[in-house]
Amino acid sequence: MTFLLLNLLLAAAWGALMGDFSPLNLLFGFVVGFVTLWLITRGAKRPGYFRRVPQVLEFTLFFLKELVLANLRVARTVLSPQPDLRPAVIGVPLDIHSPPAVALLMNLITLTPGTLSLDISSDRRILFVHALYVTDERRFVREIKDGFERRVKELFE
């Protein structure tokens, strides 16, 4: 938490020095601050912060990619005269069990167009997901587990 606060302060200082507090300039200041903190702690044992920031960035980019692809697929379905819908409710077995991680996973699935988290079993081992396009249940489960769940698990470890 201390390194995050330092990094945010360095980004704010960068914005003040440049006289520009635009989001892009603050993001650049955050990157400059991250590299600066990384260089300062070069000889010491680095905290997990330097591992988590790239993980969060990769996670964000992955989600944005999935979001764009899902939106394009739903738009194609809406605009096509013969929609290619194959709706199904699939039970996805979960490897994560902490309530915040499960809540994040459920929200990410729901935010992606074409999928909706319906419910979770009482023992929190199976997540029920409604999807508009399911041709192969195993493939759908694998995509959820290898995509969203794996990345959520990495963030919460």
PASEBA-1860 file (N, C-alpha, C; in nm, 3 decimals):
! residues 157
1> MTFLLLNL> 0.083/-0.119/0.000/0.000/0.000/0.000/0.087/0.125/0.000 ~ 0.202/0.119/0.069/0.290/0.233/0.077/0.345/0.269/-0.061 ~ 0.383/0.167/-0.138/0.437/0.194/-0.271/0.331/0.251/-0.364 ~ 0.209/0.206/-0.352/0.101/0.262/-0.433/0.082/0.410/-0.400 ~ 0.080/0.442/-0.272/0.065/0.581/-0.231/0.183/0.666/-0.282 ~ 0.304/0.614/-0.268/0.421/0.686/-0.320/0.411/0.706/-0.471 ~ 0.367/0.603/-0.540/0.354/0.611/-0.685/0.249/0.715/-0.724 ~ 0.138/0.718/-0.654/0.034/0.818/-0.682/0.084/0.960/-0.651
9> LLAAAWGA> 0.160/0.974/-0.543/0.218/1.105/-0.511/0.318/1.150/-0.617 ~ 0.397/1.056/-0.667/0.491/1.090/-0.774/0.417/1.129/-0.901 ~ 0.307/1.063/-0.930/0.227/1.098/-1.048/0.168/1.239/-1.031 ~ 0.119/1.270/-0.911/0.066/1.403/-0.885/0.176/1.509/-0.893 ~ 0.295/1.476/-0.841/0.408/1.569/-0.851/0.446/1.591/-0.998 ~ 0.442/1.486/-1.076/0.470/1.498/-1.220/0.369/1.594/-1.285 ~ 0.243/1.575/-1.253/0.140/1.663/-1.307/0.162/1.807/-1.266 ~ 0.203/1.829/-1.139/0.228/1.965/-1.092/0.349/2.027/-1.162
17> LMGDFSPL> 0.454/1.947/-1.178/0.573/1.998/-1.247/0.545/2.031/-1.393 ~ 0.464/1.953/-1.458/0.432/1.975/-1.598/0.319/2.078/-1.615 ~ 0.247/2.106/-1.507/0.136/2.200/-1.515/0.018/2.146/-1.593 ~ 0.007/2.013/-1.597/-0.099/1.949/-1.675/-0.150/1.827/-1.597 ~ -0.274/1.835/-1.553/-0.331/1.724/-1.477/-0.429/1.642/-1.560 ~ -0.403/1.634/-1.689/-0.488/1.551/-1.776/-0.465/1.404/-1.743 ~ -0.564/1.319/-1.767/-0.548/1.176/-1.736/-0.427/1.113/-1.806 ~ -0.402/1.150/-1.929/-0.288/1.092/-2.002/-0.156/1.135/-1.938
25> NLLFGFVV> -0.144/1.260/-1.898/-0.021/1.306/-1.835/-0.002/1.243/-1.698 ~ -0.111/1.228/-1.622/-0.101/1.162/-1.491/-0.065/1.014/-1.507 ~ -0.117/0.949/-1.611/-0.079/0.810/-1.638/0.069/0.801/-1.670 ~ 0.118/0.894/-1.751/0.261/0.896/-1.781/0.342/0.919/-1.653 ~ 0.295/1.010/-1.567/0.362/1.033/-1.439/0.360/0.910/-1.351 ~ 0.251/0.832/-1.357/0.244/0.708/-1.281/0.350/0.610/-1.331 ~ 0.365/0.600/-1.462/0.466/0.509/-1.520/0.607/0.556/-1.482 ~ 0.632/0.686/-1.490/0.763/0.739/-1.451/0.789/0.711/-1.303
33> GFVTLWLI> 0.687/0.730/-1.219/0.700/0.701/-1.077/0.725/0.553/-1.050 ~ 0.656/0.468/-1.124/0.676/0.323/-1.108/0.819/0.285/-1.142 ~ 0.870/0.334/-1.253/1.008/0.303/-1.293/1.107/0.359/-1.191 ~ 1.080/0.478/-1.142/1.167/0.540/-1.042/1.172/0.456/-0.914 ~ 1.055/0.416/-0.866/1.051/0.332/-0.745/1.118/0.197/-0.770 ~ 1.101/0.143/-0.887/1.164/0.015/-0.920/1.316/0.028/-0.919 ~ 1.368/0.138/-0.974/1.512/0.160/-0.975/1.567/0.185/-0.835 ~ 1.491/0.255/-0.753/1.538/0.285/-0.617/1.549/0.156/-0.535
41> TRGAKRPG> 1.458/0.062/-0.555/1.459/-0.062/-0.476/1.538/-0.174/-0.545 ~ 1.624/-0.138/-0.638/1.695/-0.237/-0.719/1.777/-0.334/-0.635 ~ 1.848/-0.287/-0.537/1.934/-0.374/-0.458/1.857/-0.452/-0.351 ~ 1.745/-0.400/-0.309/1.668/-0.464/-0.201/1.572/-0.567/-0.256 ~ 1.514/-0.642/-0.165/1.410/-0.737/-0.204/1.285/-0.656/-0.239 ~ 1.240/-0.670/-0.362/1.127/-0.590/-0.409/0.995/-0.644/-0.353 ~ 0.907/-0.552/-0.312/0.776/-0.595/-0.262/0.686/-0.643/-0.377 ~ 0.574/-0.703/-0.341/0.480/-0.756/-0.439/0.415/-0.650/-0.526
49> YFRRVPQV> 0.427/-0.525/-0.488/0.368/-0.416/-0.565/0.420/-0.417/-0.709 ~ 0.548/-0.445/-0.726/0.608/-0.443/-0.860/0.565/-0.561/-0.945 ~ 0.506/-0.660/-0.883/0.448/-0.772/-0.956/0.300/-0.745/-0.987 ~ 0.233/-0.680/-0.894/0.089/-0.659/-0.908/0.052/-0.554/-1.011 ~ 0.127/-0.448/-1.021/0.092/-0.342/-1.116/0.090/-0.397/-1.259 ~ 0.193/-0.470/-1.305/0.183/-0.530/-1.439/0.067/-0.629/-1.452 ~ 0.038/-0.704/-1.344/-0.075/-0.797/-1.348/-0.207/-0.723/-1.367 ~ -0.226/-0.613/-1.296/-0.349/-0.534/-1.308/-0.358/-0.475/-1.448
57> LEFTLFFL> -0.247/-0.428/-1.502/-0.246/-0.373/-1.638/-0.281/-0.480/-1.740 ~ -0.222/-0.599/-1.727/-0.252/-0.709/-1.819/-0.398/-0.752/-1.806 ~ -0.447/-0.757/-1.683/-0.586/-0.793/-1.657/-0.681/-0.693/-1.722 ~ -0.651/-0.566/-1.708/-0.736/-0.461/-1.766/-0.738/-0.471/-1.918 ~ -0.622/-0.490/-1.978/-0.615/-0.503/-2.124/-0.690/-0.627/-2.173 ~ -0.676/-0.737/-2.100/-0.749/-0.860/-2.136/-0.900/-0.836/-2.131 ~ -0.947/-0.773/-2.023/-1.091/-0.749/-2.010/-1.141/-0.656/-2.120 ~ -1.065/-0.551/-2.151/-1.106/-0.460/-2.257/-1.115/-0.531/-2.392
65> KELVLANL> -1.020/-0.620/-2.418/-1.023/-0.697/-2.543/-1.147/-0.786/-2.547 ~ -1.175/-0.855/-2.438/-1.293/-0.942/-2.432/-1.422/-0.860/-2.445 ~ -1.423/-0.743/-2.385/-1.540/-0.656/-2.391/-1.567/-0.611/-2.535 ~ -1.463/-0.570/-2.605/-1.479/-0.526/-2.744/-1.526/-0.642/-2.832 ~ -1.463/-0.759/-2.818/-1.503/-0.875/-2.899/-1.648/-0.915/-2.873 ~ -1.688/-0.916/-2.746/-1.826/-0.952/-2.712/-1.924/-0.849/-2.766 ~ -1.890/-0.722/-2.759/-1.978/-0.618/-2.814/-1.993/-0.633/-2.964 ~ -1.885/-0.663/-3.034/-1.892/-0.683/-3.178/-1.980/-0.803/-3.213
73> RVARTVLS> -1.967/-0.908/-3.136/-2.047/-1.029/-3.162/-2.197/-1.002/-3.140 ~ -2.229/-0.932/-3.033/-2.369/-0.900/-3.006/-2.423/-0.804/-3.112 ~ -2.342/-0.706/-3.152/-2.386/-0.613/-3.257/-2.411/-0.687/-3.388 ~ -2.325/-0.781/-3.422/-2.345/-0.860/-3.543/-2.475/-0.940/-3.534 ~ -2.504/-0.994/-3.418/-2.627/-1.071/-3.399/-2.749/-0.981/-3.412 ~ -2.743/-0.864/-3.351/-2.857/-0.772/-3.355/-2.883/-0.725/-3.498 ~ -2.778/-0.701/-3.573/-2.794/-0.648/-3.708/-2.820/-0.755/-3.814 ~ -2.800/-0.881/-3.781/-2.819/-0.985/-3.882/-2.967/-1.023/-3.892
81> PQPDLRPA> -3.012/-1.055/-4.013/-3.153/-1.093/-4.031/-3.185/-1.230/-3.969 ~ -3.087/-1.318/-3.962/-3.104/-1.451/-3.902/-3.005/-1.465/-3.787 ~ -3.043/-1.427/-3.666/-2.950/-1.435/-3.553/-2.905/-1.579/-3.527 ~ -2.777/-1.592/-3.496/-2.718/-1.723/-3.469/-2.706/-1.742/-3.318 ~ -2.819/-1.750/-3.250/-2.819/-1.764/-3.105/-2.824/-1.912/-3.067 ~ -2.745/-1.945/-2.968/-2.748/-2.079/-2.908/-2.738/-2.062/-2.757 ~ -2.845/-2.013/-2.695/-2.840/-1.983/-2.551/-2.832/-2.111/-2.468 ~ -2.765/-2.096/-2.355/-2.753/-2.209/-2.262/-2.717/-2.155/-2.124
89> VIGVPLDI> -2.752/-2.234/-2.024/-2.707/-2.207/-1.887/-2.605/-2.313/-1.854 ~ -2.485/-2.268/-1.820/-2.371/-2.357/-1.798/-2.325/-2.345/-1.653 ~ -2.295/-2.458/-1.592/-2.235/-2.460/-1.459/-2.084/-2.461/-1.474 ~ -2.018/-2.357/-1.425/-1.872/-2.347/-1.433/-1.815/-2.379/-1.296 ~ -1.738/-2.488/-1.285/-1.675/-2.519/-1.155/-1.569/-2.415/-1.122 ~ -1.567/-2.372/-0.996/-1.476/-2.266/-0.955/-1.357/-2.318/-0.877 ~ -1.241/-2.258/-0.903/-1.121/-2.286/-0.824/-1.097/-2.176/-0.721 ~ -1.166/-2.063/-0.736/-1.154/-1.955/-0.639/-1.273/-1.961/-0.544
97> HSPPAVAL> -1.248/-1.927/-0.418/-1.356/-1.940/-0.320/-1.372/-1.817/-0.231 ~ -1.278/-1.722/-0.238/-1.292/-1.603/-0.153/-1.406/-1.517/-0.209 ~ -1.489/-1.464/-0.122/-1.604/-1.386/-0.168/-1.568/-1.267/-0.259 ~ -1.462/-1.188/-0.229/-1.430/-1.078/-0.321/-1.389/-1.126/-0.460 ~ -1.312/-1.235/-0.467/-1.268/-1.287/-0.596/-1.387/-1.341/-0.676 ~ -1.477/-1.411/-0.610/-1.595/-1.464/-0.678/-1.684/-1.349/-0.725 ~ -1.699/-1.247/-0.641/-1.782/-1.132/-0.680/-1.722/-1.060/-0.801 ~ -1.590/-1.045/-0.803/-1.526/-0.982/-0.918/-1.546/-1.065/-1.044
105> LMNLITLT> -1.528/-1.195/-1.033/-1.548/-1.284/-1.148/-1.691/-1.275/-1.200 ~ -1.787/-1.279/-1.109/-1.928/-1.272/-1.150/-1.958/-1.139/-1.219 ~ -1.904/-1.030/-1.167/-1.928/-0.900/-1.227/-1.862/-0.888/-1.364 ~ -1.743/-0.942/-1.379/-1.675/-0.936/-1.509/-1.752/-1.014/-1.615 ~ -1.804/-1.129/-1.575/-1.883/-1.210/-1.669/-2.010/-1.136/-1.706 ~ -2.075/-1.074/-1.609/-2.199/-1.002/-1.636/-2.175/-0.877/-1.720 ~ -2.063/-0.811/-1.701/-2.032/-0.691/-1.778/-2.000/-0.722/-1.924 ~ -1.964/-0.845/-1.954/-1.933/-0.883/-2.090/-2.063/-0.915/-2.162
113> PGTLSLDI> -2.097/-0.842/-2.269/-2.223/-0.868/-2.339/-2.233/-1.011/-2.392 ~ -2.351/-1.067/-2.378/-2.374/-1.204/-2.423/-2.363/-1.306/-2.312 ~ -2.318/-1.264/-2.194/-2.308/-1.355/-2.080/-2.367/-1.288/-1.956 ~ -2.416/-1.371/-1.866/-2.476/-1.320/-1.743/-2.455/-1.421/-1.632 ~ -2.396/-1.376/-1.522/-2.383/-1.462/-1.404/-2.519/-1.471/-1.338 ~ -2.570/-1.592/-1.327/-2.704/-1.609/-1.270/-2.701/-1.633/-1.120 ~ -2.620/-1.731/-1.079/-2.621/-1.771/-0.939/-2.494/-1.849/-0.910 ~ -2.470/-1.870/-0.783/-2.359/-1.953/-0.740/-2.415/-2.057/-0.644
121> SSDRRILF> -2.361/-2.177/-0.652/-2.412/-2.284/-0.564/-2.386/-2.248/-0.419 ~ -2.460/-2.311/-0.329/-2.450/-2.278/-0.186/-2.312/-2.309/-0.130 ~ -2.241/-2.405/-0.189/-2.105/-2.434/-0.142/-1.998/-2.353/-0.216 ~ -2.039/-2.261/-0.302/-1.952/-2.170/-0.378/-1.853/-2.244/-0.467 ~ -1.894/-2.357/-0.520/-1.806/-2.435/-0.607/-1.848/-2.430/-0.754 ~ -1.973/-2.390/-0.780/-2.022/-2.386/-0.918/-2.091/-2.252/-0.942 ~ -2.049/-2.187/-1.050/-2.108/-2.061/-1.092/-2.195/-2.089/-1.214 ~ -2.320/-2.047/-1.209/-2.412/-2.069/-1.320/-2.414/-1.944/-1.408
129> VHALYVTD> -2.383/-1.965/-1.536/-2.370/-1.855/-1.631/-2.465/-1.878/-1.747 ~ -2.540/-1.775/-1.784/-2.621/-1.780/-1.905/-2.541/-1.716/-2.016 ~ -2.533/-1.786/-2.130/-2.459/-1.734/-2.245/-2.546/-1.743/-2.369 ~ -2.530/-1.647/-2.459/-2.609/-1.646/-2.582/-2.552/-1.737/-2.690 ~ -2.422/-1.761/-2.686/-2.356/-1.836/-2.793/-2.276/-1.952/-2.733 ~ -2.339/-2.069/-2.723/-2.269/-2.186/-2.671/-2.282/-2.298/-2.772 ~ -2.172/-2.330/-2.837/-2.171/-2.443/-2.929/-2.110/-2.565/-2.862 ~ -2.017/-2.539/-2.769/-1.950/-2.648/-2.698/-1.936/-2.607/-2.552
137> ERRFVREI> -2.002/-2.681/-2.463/-2.001/-2.645/-2.321/-1.860/-2.650/-2.263 ~ -1.784/-2.753/-2.298/-1.649/-2.767/-2.243/-1.560/-2.650/-2.285 ~ -1.574/-2.609/-2.408/-1.495/-2.496/-2.458/-1.534/-2.368/-2.385 ~ -1.663/-2.347/-2.363/-1.710/-2.229/-2.291/-1.654/-2.226/-2.149 ~ -1.661/-2.340/-2.080/-1.609/-2.349/-1.943/-1.458/-2.322/-1.944 ~ -1.388/-2.380/-2.040/-1.242/-2.360/-2.050/-1.209/-2.213/-2.073 ~ -1.287/-2.144/-2.157/-1.264/-2.002/-2.183/-1.282/-1.918/-2.057 ~ -1.384/-1.950/-1.979/-1.407/-1.878/-1.853/-1.293/-1.906/-1.755
145> KDGFERRV> -1.256/-2.033/-1.741/-1.154/-2.071/-1.644/-1.016/-2.021/-1.684 ~ -0.979/-2.035/-1.811/-0.846/-1.994/-1.856/-0.837/-1.844/-1.877 ~ -0.950/-1.780/-1.897/-0.950/-1.636/-1.920/-0.972/-1.559/-1.792 ~ -1.098/-1.546/-1.756/-1.134/-1.462/-1.642/-1.089/-1.520/-1.508 ~ -1.122/-1.646/-1.482/-1.096/-1.701/-1.349/-0.946/-1.706/-1.318 ~ -0.865/-1.746/-1.413/-0.722/-1.755/-1.390/-0.665/-1.618/-1.354 ~ -0.708/-1.516/-1.427/-0.656/-1.381/-1.401/-0.707/-1.325/-1.268 ~ -0.830/-1.353/-1.234/-0.884/-1.309/-1.104/-0.808/-1.379/-0.992
153> KELFE> -0.781/-1.506/-1.010/-0.706/-1.583/-0.909/-0.565/-1.526/-0.889 ~ -0.500/-1.487/-1.000/-0.367/-1.428/-0.989/-0.370/-1.296/-0.913 ~ -0.475/-1.217/-0.935/-0.486/-1.089/-0.867/-0.505/-1.105/-0.715 ~ -0.576/-1.210/-0.675/-0.609/-1.226/-0.534/-0.512/-1.316/-0.458 ~ -0.410/-1.368/-0.523/-0.312/-1.451/-0.450/-0.211/-1.366/-0.379
END
